[in-house]
Amino acid sequence: MNWLYSFSSTEFIFIGLFIGLYILYVWRTFRLARQLNTAAWGVVPKFFLRGSYLTLLIIVLLGPSFGEAEDNLFTSGHDTFLLVDISRSMDASDVVPTRLERVKYDIQQLCDTLPADRFGLIMATQESFVLSPLTADHDALKQLMREVHTSASLTGGTDLCNAIGLARQKLLTDSSTYQSVRAIVLFSDGENFGPCERGELARLRSLGLPLITIGVGTETGASIKMGRDFIRDDNRQIVRSRLNRPFLQELARDGRGQYIEADPNGLYVNELAGVLRSLKGRIIDQHRVAVSTNKYYYFLIAALVLIALDLIVTIRTFRL
């Protein structure tokens, strides 16, 4: 038999209190019996009865595990490229503190939620680039993410489909991903200034690479600071950046993926993690394991029966 928990001071305290109080009870009972010139051996059966269910309750607390059952354990790798829009529109503050800062924090949370997954980083700009290849070193990934700023985007515009194509290419040319569950996650406000060929999304579908889009921003939108002023259009009007939800939803639909909208509290990270976990892929490891389970309930039932018996059965303590 195995135990889930070791014998601790808690169990010693219970045993000590029981023995101490029962010794006091027996001493007082026999003392009173002597005064009454009678016998008090009726306390003995009760002592063994109560001692028995106390022992059973302590066994319940320790978590007895016995009996083995064999089960299949399946393991599959998960490789995901995270595409982060770093255009100037991601400096908008309709998501506190800014859209990009929110994404940076949420990606760190995602890494903590899925510690066994490999992630890669691609910065989505006019000319997208790989910031980090696929890696299981989440600490290094989070450090890189902290250093990301929109100033890395020199042209200001974003070609989201160029970043998607780059992620597809990297996933296909990396031989270590062949047996893994592969996916692409795009964090963006949906403002796209490049051509988006439907053939690219069709290739994702044929290759089984789901595209999950994360909408960052609000429909109300916000202006974008540039120094002491705001970004203005050719007519010197302040530009207001808004979430382009329909475009991101269309990308997710055509990419056989899912659209998720980022909420202010970052609760969507758990939803995203759940979607990535649910993706099915090829099994890269399978083996049988023997598992023992906690069988505390047998002892608990026995203890409850003895407690009921203690309450129901009356033993005469004194014989007068």
Secondary structure, DSSP 8 states (H G I E B T S, - for coil): -EESS---HHHHHHHHHHHHHHHHHHHHHHHHHHHTTS--TTHHHHHHHHHHHHHHHHHHHH-EEEEEEEEEEEE--EEEEEEEE-SGGGG-SSSSS-HHHHHHHHHHHHHHH-TTSEEEEEEESTT-EEEEEEES-HHHHHHHHHT--GGG-SSS---HHHHHHHHHHHHHH-GGGTTSEEEEEEEE-----S---HHHHHHHHHHT--EEEEE-S-SS-EE-EETTEE-B-TTS-B-EE---HHHHHHHHHHTT-EEEE--TT-THHHHHHHHHHH-----SEEEEEEEEEE-HHHHHHHHHHHHHHHHH--------
